[in-house]
């Protein structure tokens, strides 16, 4: 066994790890968690003050 055989084995193992991670990430069991995470930016505690421009303060 030479270095090229070792490189081939490592390449195949890394590819299998990649496929496993992709399969895990796209599995249906994680759909609810991903949907909840996607809503995080939209869940504000208070609405934005659209009337004021950026950098203006209330006096």
MARLUM-68238 format. One record per atom (N, C-alpha, C, O): atom name; x, y, z; residue in three letters. Coordinates in Angstrom, 1 decimal, padded with zeros to 4 digits. Example, Ala and Ser with C-alpha at 12.3 -4.5 7.8 and 13.67 -1.06 7.14 Angstrom:
REM residues 2
R  atom    east   north      up  rest
R     N   013.2  -005.7   007.8   ALA
R    CA   012.3  -004.5   007.8   ALA
R     C   013.2  -003.3   007.8   ALA
R     O   014.2  -003.3   008.5   ALA
R     N   012.8  -002.2   007.1   SER
R    CA   013.7  -001.1   007.1   SER
R     C   012.9   000.0   007.9   SER
R     O   013.4   001.1   008.0   SER
***
This chain:
REM residues 59
R  atom    east   north      up  rest
R     N   000.8  -001.2   000.0   UNK
R    CA   000.0   000.0   000.0   UNK
R     C   000.9   001.2   000.0   UNK
R     O   001.8   001.4   000.9   UNK
R     N   000.7   002.1  -001.0   UNK
R    CA   001.5   003.3  -001.1   UNK
R     C   000.6   004.5  -000.7   UNK
R     O  -000.5   004.4  -000.3   UNK
R     N   001.2   005.7  -000.8   UNK
R    CA   000.5   006.9  -000.4   UNK
R     C  -000.7   007.2  -001.2   UNK
R     O  -001.7   007.8  -000.7   UNK
R     N  -000.8   006.8  -002.5   UNK
R    CA  -001.9   007.1  -003.3   UNK
R     C  -003.1   006.2  -002.8   UNK
R     O  -004.3   006.7  -002.9   UNK
R     N  -002.9   005.0  -002.4   UNK
R    CA  -004.0   004.2  -001.8   UNK
R     C  -004.6   004.9  -000.6   UNK
R     O  -005.8   005.0  -000.4   UNK
R     N  -003.7   005.4   000.3   UNK
R    CA  -004.1   006.1   001.5   UNK
R     C  -004.9   007.4   001.1   UNK
R     O  -006.0   007.6   001.7   UNK
R     N  -004.5   008.1   000.1   UNK
R    CA  -005.2   009.3  -000.3   UNK
R     C  -006.6   008.9  -000.9   UNK
R     O  -007.6   009.6  -000.6   UNK
R     N  -006.7   007.8  -001.6   UNK
R    CA  -007.9   007.4  -002.1   UNK
R     C  -008.9   007.0  -001.0   UNK
R     O  -010.1   007.4  -001.1   UNK
R     N  -008.4   006.3   000.0   UNK
R    CA  -009.3   005.9   001.1   UNK
R     C  -009.8   007.1   001.9   UNK
R     O  -010.9   007.2   002.2   UNK
R     N  -008.9   008.1   002.1   UNK
R    CA  -009.3   009.3   002.8   UNK
R     C  -010.3   010.1   002.0   UNK
R     O  -011.2   010.6   002.5   UNK
R     N  -010.1   010.2   000.7   UNK
R    CA  -011.1   010.8  -000.2   UNK
R     C  -012.4   010.2  -000.1   UNK
R     O  -013.5   010.9   000.0   UNK
R     N  -012.5   008.9  -000.2   UNK
R    CA  -013.8   008.2  -000.1   UNK
R     C  -014.4   008.4   001.3   UNK
R     O  -015.6   008.6   001.3   UNK
R     N  -013.7   008.4   002.3   UNK
R    CA  -014.2   008.6   003.7   UNK
R     C  -014.7   010.0   003.8   UNK
R     O  -015.8   010.2   004.4   UNK
R     N  -014.0   011.0   003.3   UNK
R    CA  -014.5   012.4   003.4   UNK
R     C  -015.8   012.6   002.6   UNK
R     O  -016.7   013.3   003.0   UNK
R     N  -015.8   011.9   001.4   UNK
R    CA  -017.0   012.0   000.6   UNK
R     C  -018.2   011.4   001.3   UNK
R     O  -019.3   012.0   001.3   UNK
R     N  -018.0   010.3   002.0   UNK
R    CA  -019.1   009.6   002.7   UNK
R     C  -019.5   010.5   003.9   UNK
R     O  -020.7   010.6   004.2   UNK
R     N  -018.6   011.1   004.6   UNK
R    CA  -018.9   012.1   005.7   UNK
R     C  -019.7   013.2   005.1   UNK
R     O  -020.7   013.7   005.8   UNK
R     N  -019.4   013.8   004.0   UNK
R    CA  -020.1   014.9   003.4   UNK
R     C  -021.5   014.5   003.0   UNK
R     O  -022.5   015.2   003.3   UNK
R     N  -021.7   013.3   002.4   UNK
R    CA  -023.0   012.8   002.1   UNK
R     C  -023.8   012.6   003.4   UNK
R     O  -025.0   012.9   003.4   UNK
R     N  -023.2   012.1   004.4   UNK
R    CA  -023.9   011.9   005.7   UNK
R     C  -024.4   013.2   006.3   UNK
R     O  -025.5   013.3   006.8   UNK
R     N  -023.6   014.2   006.2   UNK
R    CA  -023.9   015.5   006.8   UNK
R     C  -025.1   016.1   006.0   UNK
R     O  -026.0   016.7   006.6   UNK
R     N  -025.0   016.0   004.7   UNK
R    CA  -026.1   016.6   003.8   UNK
R     C  -027.4   015.8   004.1   UNK
R     O  -028.4   016.4   004.2   UNK
R     N  -027.3   014.5   004.2   UNK
R    CA  -028.5   013.7   004.5   UNK
R     C  -029.1   014.1   005.9   UNK
R     O  -030.3   014.2   006.0   UNK
R     N  -028.2   014.3   006.9   UNK
R    CA  -028.7   014.7   008.2   UNK
R     C  -029.3   016.1   008.2   UNK
R     O  -030.4   016.3   008.8   UNK
R     N  -028.8   017.0   007.4   UNK
R    CA  -029.3   018.4   007.4   UNK
R     C  -030.6   018.5   006.7   UNK
R     O  -031.5   019.3   007.0   UNK
R     N  -030.8   017.6   005.7   UNK
R    CA  -032.0   017.7   004.9   UNK
R     C  -033.1   016.7   005.3   UNK
R     O  -034.1   016.5   004.6   UNK
R     N  -032.8   016.0   006.4   UNK
R    CA  -033.8   015.0   006.8   UNK
R     C  -035.1   015.7   007.3   UNK
R     O  -035.0   016.8   007.8   UNK
R     N  -036.2   015.1   007.2   UNK
R    CA  -037.5   015.6   007.6   UNK
R     C  -037.7   015.9   009.0   UNK
R     O  -038.5   016.8   009.4   UNK
R     N  -036.9   015.3   009.9   UNK
R    CA  -037.0   015.5   011.3   UNK
R     C  -036.6   016.9   011.8   UNK
R     O  -037.0   017.3   012.8   UNK
R     N  -035.8   017.6   010.9   UNK
R    CA  -035.3   018.9   011.3   UNK
R     C  -036.1   020.0   010.7   UNK
R     O  -035.8   021.2   010.9   UNK
R     N  -037.2   019.7   010.0   UNK
R    CA  -038.0   020.7   009.3   UNK
R     C  -038.5   021.8   010.3   UNK
R     O  -038.5   023.0   010.0   UNK
R     N  -039.1   021.3   011.4   UNK
R    CA  -039.7   022.2   012.4   UNK
R     C  -038.6   023.2   013.0   UNK
R     O  -038.9   024.4   013.1   UNK
R     N  -037.5   022.6   013.3   UNK
R    CA  -036.4   023.5   013.8   UNK
R     C  -035.9   024.5   012.8   UNK
R     O  -035.7   025.6   013.2   UNK
R     N  -035.8   024.1   011.6   UNK
R    CA  -035.4   025.0   010.6   UNK
R     C  -036.4   026.1   010.3   UNK
R     O  -036.0   027.3   010.1   UNK
R     N  -037.7   025.8   010.3   UNK
R    CA  -038.7   026.8   010.1   UNK
R     C  -038.7   027.7   011.3   UNK
R     O  -039.0   028.9   011.1   UNK
R     N  -038.5   027.3   012.5   UNK
R    CA  -038.5   028.2   013.7   UNK
R     C  -037.3   029.1   013.6   UNK
R     O  -037.4   030.3   013.9   UNK
R     N  -036.2   028.6   013.1   UNK
R    CA  -035.0   029.4   013.0   UNK
R     C  -035.1   030.4   011.9   UNK
R     O  -034.6   031.5   012.0   UNK
R     N  -035.9   030.1   010.9   UNK
R    CA  -036.1   031.0   009.7   UNK
R     C  -037.0   032.2   010.2   UNK
R     O  -036.9   033.3   009.6   UNK
R     N  -037.8   032.0   011.2   UNK
R    CA  -038.7   033.0   011.7   UNK
R     C  -038.1   033.9   012.7   UNK
R     O  -038.7   035.0   013.0   UNK
R     N  -036.9   033.6   013.2   UNK
R    CA  -036.3   034.4   014.2   UNK
R     C  -036.1   035.9   013.8   UNK
R     O  -036.4   036.8   014.6   UNK
R     N  -035.6   036.2   012.6   UNK
R    CA  -035.5   037.7   012.3   UNK
R     C  -036.8   038.4   012.2   UNK
R     O  -036.8   039.6   012.3   UNK
R     N  -037.9   037.7   012.0   UNK
R    CA  -039.2   038.3   011.9   UNK
R     C  -039.9   038.5   013.2   UNK
R     O  -040.9   039.2   013.3   UNK
R     N  -039.4   037.9   014.3   UNK
R    CA  -040.0   037.9   015.6   UNK
R     C  -039.4   039.1   016.4   UNK
R     O  -038.5   038.9   017.3   UNK
R     N  -039.9   040.3   016.1   UNK
R    CA  -039.4   041.5   016.9   UNK
R     C  -040.3   041.7   018.1   UNK
R     O  -041.5   041.4   018.1   UNK
R     N  -039.7   042.2   019.2   UNK
R    CA  -040.5   042.5   020.4   UNK
R     C  -041.3   043.8   020.2   UNK
R     O  -042.4   043.9   020.7   UNK
R     N  -040.8   044.7   019.5   UNK
R    CA  -041.5   046.0   019.3   UNK
R     C  -041.3   046.4   017.8   UNK
R     O  -040.3   046.1   017.2   UNK
R     N  -042.4   047.0   017.2   UNK
R    CA  -042.3   047.4   015.8   UNK
R     C  -041.3   048.5   015.6   UNK
R     O  -041.0   049.3   016.5   UNK
R     N  -040.8   048.5   014.4   UNK
R    CA  -039.8   049.5   014.0   UNK
R     C  -040.5   050.9   013.9   UNK
R     O  -041.6   051.0   013.5   UNK
R     N  -039.8   052.0   014.3   UNK
R    CA  -040.3   053.3   014.1   UNK
R     C  -040.0   053.8   012.8   UNK
R     O  -038.9   054.4   012.5   UNK
R     N  -040.9   053.7   011.9   UNK
R    CA  -040.7   054.0   010.5   UNK
R     C  -040.7   055.5   010.3   UNK
R     O  -040.0   056.0   009.3   UNK
R     N  -041.3   056.3   011.1   UNK
R    CA  -041.4   057.8   011.0   UNK
R     C  -040.1   058.5   011.1   UNK
R     O  -039.9   059.5   010.5   UNK
R     N  -039.2   057.9   011.9   UNK
R    CA  -037.9   058.6   012.1   UNK
R     C  -036.9   058.0   011.2   UNK
R     O  -036.9   056.8   010.8   UNK
R     N  -036.0   058.9   010.7   UNK
R    CA  -035.0   058.5   009.8   UNK
R     C  -033.8   058.0   010.6   UNK
R     O  -033.7   058.1   011.8   UNK
R     N  -032.9   057.4   009.9   UNK
R    CA  -031.7   056.8   010.6   UNK
R     C  -030.8   058.0   011.1   UNK
R     O  -030.6   059.0   010.4   UNK
R     N  -030.4   057.8   012.3   UNK
R    CA  -029.5   058.8   013.0   UNK
R     C  -030.2   060.0   013.6   UNK
R     O  -029.5   060.8   014.2   UNK
R     N  -031.5   060.0   013.5   UNK
R    CA  -032.3   061.1   014.2   UNK
R     C  -032.6   060.7   015.6   UNK
R     O  -032.8   059.5   015.8   UNK
R     N  -032.7   061.7   016.5   UNK
R    CA  -033.0   061.4   017.8   UNK
R     C  -034.3   062.2   018.2   UNK
R     O  -034.6   063.2   017.5   UNK
R     N  -035.0   061.8   019.2   UNK
R    CA  -036.1   062.6   019.7   UNK
R     C  -035.7   063.7   020.7   UNK
R     O  -034.9   063.4   021.6   UNK
R     N  -036.1   064.9   020.4   UNK
R    CA  -035.8   066.0   021.3   UNK
R     C  -037.0   066.5   022.0   UNK
R     O  -036.9   067.4   022.8   UNK
***
